């Protein structure tokens, strides 16, 4: 693999050009930052321990690449008894862009049928707002 500067590069190596956190996503005080070195976010990381300490049972998943890292993480989450929703428009698949279809569609189908649920981000936000008692009270005429 070639780095943007033209030199040789490998993937999933901490502190290399392709593992930098985007400035728009700079962690804030109190944020948990985990480093992964394989496709799944659970493999040899503290992710499961952090989620269990928080009492988490449901995961909202986003990320790149849908058919590799995202799907691997969702599979590992399922094996650990988490329920996952993939926000399909918040995941990407650079593999196959020049092809009539990408692996993204196949992964969405696999996740929908076997591993969890999918939703668009707009539908998901709408469902959250609809379930919020404060929002419902604000919309109810007095």
N, C-alpha and C positions, 0 to 999 in steps of 0.2 A: 504494500500500500504506500502511496506517496502523500506526504504532508503538503499543506498549501504552499510552503516555502520551497518545495521541490525535493526535499530530502526524503529518505526512507522513513517509514513510520509503521507502527503496529497499532492494533486497536485494543481497547480495554486495558490500557496501561496507565495507572494513576499518574497525575501531574504531567501528562503530555498534552499537546495542542488540542486533541480531540476529546479531552475529558474536562475541559474548563467549564465552569458554570457561567452561563450567560449573565452579563451585567444586569439585565432586566430581572433576573431571578436570583440576585445575590441574597444569600440566606440572612435572615434577621436574627437578632438576639433571641435565643430560646428555640430556634428551628433545629430540627434533627437533620444532620447531613450524614448520609451513608455512602460508602464507596463500594461499588460492585466491580467484579473482574470477570464475570461470566454473564451469559445472556439473562438469566433470571435474577431479579432483585433480591430473591431469598437465598440464593446459593452462597454459603460462607459469608453472610452479612448478619448484622444485628436486627434486620427488619422484622422478623417474626417476634423476637424478644421485645422490641419497642412497641409493636402493635399489641401484643398480649398485655404488657404493662398498662397500656392505655385502655384496655378492655374492648378493643376494636374487633368487630365481627364482619363488617361490610367495607369493601374497598371500592373506591371510584378510581378507575385506571385510565391513564393517558400515557403517551410516549411514542417512541420510535424504536425500532422498526416493528410494525404490527405482527408480522408472521414469525419474528424471531424473539426479540427481547420482551415485547408486550405479551405475546402468547405464552412464552416460557414462564413469565412471572405470574400470569393468571393461572396456568396449570399448577405451579407450585403453591399458589394461594389456595386453590381448590383442595390440594392434597393436605393442606393444613387447616381445612374447614372454614375458610373465609368465603363469603359470598361476594362476587365481583360484578361490577357494571363497567363495561368499557365505553367511554365516550368516543364513538366512532369517528367523529370529526376532530378529535383531539389526539389522534394517532396517525402515524404516517408510514408509508411503505415506499422507500426509494427504489426497491428492487422491482424491475419490470416496467418502469415508466414508459419505455418505448414500445411496450407490448400492448395488445388490445385490452388486457386485464392485468392487474397486479396481484400479488399474493394477499394484499389487504382484504379483498373481497372474500377469498377463501377462509382467511382467519376469522373474519366477522361471522361467517356461517358456522364455523367450528365452535366459536365461542357461544353463539346464540343457541346452538343445538345441544352442546355437550358441557360447556364449562361455566356458563354464567349468563349474563344479559348484556345487551348493547342498547345504546340510546344516543341520540344526538345531544350535544351540550344544551341546546335551546330547550328540548323536551325535558331534560333532566332538571334544569333550572326552573322551568315552569312547574314541574311536579313538586319541587322543594317549596316554592312560593305558595302553591296551593295547599300544602300540608302545614304551613306556618300559621299557628293560631293567631299571632299578632297581625299577620297580613289579612286573615279572614275577618278578624274583628274590625280592622280598618275599612274593609270593603262593605261590611254589614251596616245598612242604614239604621240610625237610632230611632 
